Amino acid sequence: MTAAPPGQIKYDVFALAEVRQDRYKLLAETVDERLRAFKCERSLHLQEFARSRVSNWEDHGHSRTYVIVTARDETVDVAGFFTVGMTALNLERASRGVRQKLMGNITLTQTGAYSIAELARSDDYTSAQLPGTVILDEAKNVIRRARAYVAGRFVVVDARREVFEHLYQPAGFKEIDLAEPPMDMSDVEFVTACAVVKSW
């Protein structure tokens, strides 16, 4: 497990696809059990994704899920997770200044991008024990590795405005547009934001 600053949990990050290989059967069973019981009252969308939709998205290849695993009560627990996939970045509604900063002298208004589609911490852990910035840094590490093989300039997130302002904006993400909220959060404002991968 990774070394952690005082007050933070020690953890390892595993791709769910890797955990589910035959040689990790016991770990896979425990991780799946913890995901089915994952608590995230701040976002019932994320809670529901962990409990019932993660396998479908994983099996169909729409995204890859990474679990943050820690030791707890003489077993392992899923303290958080994130998903990484691909999406299209449409800059048509972005301001001219934002487009210029992101695209430079390239005149495309639509391009491919990495996507951090889900990012969550279990309610069983505080932000001091597992800061959102730590989970985001792990997602960025996965994207950096992918970029070394297949290139790619941008990473996109759709996030609640307050999450954007507290987590993604300080990490260099720029607001592009308002985003369509998940069906169960239609009364919450979401934004689409992106960052340039090589600036990390």
Buried (B, 14 or more C-beta within 10 A) or exposed (E): EEEBEEEBBEBEBBBBEBBBEEEBEEBBEBBBEBBEBBBBEEBEBBBBBBBEEBBEBBEEEEBBBBBBBBEBEEEBBBBBBBBBBBBEBBBEEBEEEBBEEBBEEEEEEEBBBBBBBBBBBBEBBEEEBBBBEBBBEBBBEBBBEBBEEEEBBBBBBBBBBEBBEBBBBEBBBBBBBEBEBBEEEEEEEBBBBBBBBEEB
